[in-house]
């Protein structure tokens, strides 16, 4: 080994690199998909910081065939002057030394939360190769690295117009379990950042496929556009209410709009970080809205003193909102460090939102009336639901087991071994009863179309006999009192006809589970049965086809004449034995397990399906019917 004297700075670099490469999880969470994408976010956050400081307008992210990624901005360019203390160019310090990002005293807000802001040197340390190019003073400079170590010192590569920073890196495959970037994951976050930083243009380009793919996100409306986008498939009851102000060095942006739906949809951010666990900004916003609605309702005589107050839950029903705060030193708390802890933010947000709401309600009496009506309806529904629950509890206590008469229960009492089939119609119910295994399989026939749960109010949902019967049979209760540990069957199998009505009923049931018993979906207790579409006979040979493709496989192309093909339009066209053999018997049947992977997407899908708008509903039923054909045996 050649004798080499290390400077203090170099020793620090080596120590830092070693720490990062030894325990990457400490810096980027993990080395799986999530950690991999964190590298891109880190580079993008730096560029967004430069935009927040007012210097960059465009950010461009490119994915390359060799697994590398580049992030480019048109900001001032990372400084290249030699750093006095470290005796190397500032850009080299930023790229190689841990936590060197903030040393230059950038103005404005830094995007440094619990999840991001670990420093671009971490990206460098975890990249096989990295190249940084800076455009400043009419020149383009370049410095290159390998696994975080400087390979080529900073040098001029040519002339340049304008300023900016270009970061190219290739994640180290010896560090990451996967090095495959996902378009969907990246576009979701980049779109979000574009919403949160009004006017900033963020482009994502994918050069990996045969055809390059490129999208640019730029929203001059900022979070107002965000709320517009979230409510795209819903029916708002008034124009968006928004505020964008700064107080005590905290910037507060809120955009909100009630729709005729029954769930709250809220996205909150602190310094561009999604605060999933909420925190002070969210508390301030919720209290401000609740108080403004109550005081307006009282002042206009819509709510009497003796009525008491509308609760926060009542006021949040059907409200879509984005709350984004930016502040100097955010305190991130909670299990996933996504809860904003700065107490002063609560009163600041409270004050600004309350003021804005008061003003809006005063200035827009028609909209104000619609909003108050909406909250009061929510309150009435909650009261009615509570009464209905109390009543049904008392009734159950009087009626022994309380199990509905229509339920054909199984003998086994162990929920883990039991299944319940929710069957469309009494006649199919009878067939299923004949075909079941009476030890472990229960049958509950559901009549007609159970009601549309998205449009229906909570009290009406409970008033629906089919729904009540089902809740009782499942044993869990619902809504606030839902208790998954009381579930009587660990497989809930929805068995409907393979036609449009069948898929409608199926989605209605799923909507109900999603709204009122989401845990059942999260825990994977809900399934869809798949009856065959065709019965095919040739002499003594009898087969079933579950899709058109399967039918083609069995009968071949064109020579279908030797085969007798029966198309099943409903469960009722099969006898008990056939139904058992094709759809119910463990081993032969096909079940699709239903889970809610992404509650937000699900929210959109269910709204599309159940809302007033007919076109998205048709599209969804069509897509859904197709997706259900990807079955697990
Ligand atoms: C510190 C000071 C200055 C610019 C930056 C940092 C900077 C960092 C990054 C990271 C990605 N893109 C960036 N763009 C700028 C400005 C120093 C000056 O010119 O006065």
Boltz pocket constraint, residues with backbone or C-beta under 6 A from the ligand:
constraints:
  - pocket:
      binder: B
      contacts: [[A, 43], [A, 46], [A, 47], [A, 50], [A, 73], [A, 75], [A, 76], [A, 77], [A, 78], [A, 79], [A, 101], [A, 104], [A, 106], [A, 165]]
      max_distance: 6.0
